[in-house]
């Protein structure tokens, strides 16, 4: 089975470590499943899933384009980080930044369509541009913001504000194989929750259980 994903530090690292990698090894264990992982920019992963060239991809907001897990895998706050406190009305006159491919999943989920933003390759690049004054704010999930911006927020260099939230569901190709994988995923999640395996995994990565 083929899993297409973006690289997401702490979740889908290139070396096979991270929360999502461990979660998938629990849900789709060897030798019953042979999992082939391919890394793509996020929007290309969605394109491959739509074209049924891969079998599944990571967390997505609820939609009808794919089969999706019954329970969310993440419940996330969306934070806006800036060098000074911004009023909501100020944002439309300023330039923001977001991770490449996450404009319609994160940036415009939290901000009006009239907001202006540019893509960056990583959270670290967003931090650098903000420090250099090349952008006025950066928008991302709370987990990633806290990992990269936490020191700057603590010492007052940056201000953070919650601007939205969303739930993410594991997503599968909309075909018979995807439907079968979704059924297996949901059954394994229920079993591993009862056994305490999944709660322990969330605790290991300091991620709040989404249900």
Secondary structure, 3 states (H helix, E strand, C coil): CEEEECCECCCECCCCCCHHHHHHHHHCCCCCCCCEEEECCHHHHHHHHHCCCCCEEEEECCCCCCEECCCCCEEEEEEEEECCCCCHHHHCCCEEEEECCCHHHHHHHHCCCCCEEEEECCHHHHHHHHHCCCCCEEEEEHHHHHHHHHHHHHCCCCEEEEEEEEEEEEEECCCHHHHHHHHHHHHHHHHHHHHCHHHHHHHHCCCCCCC
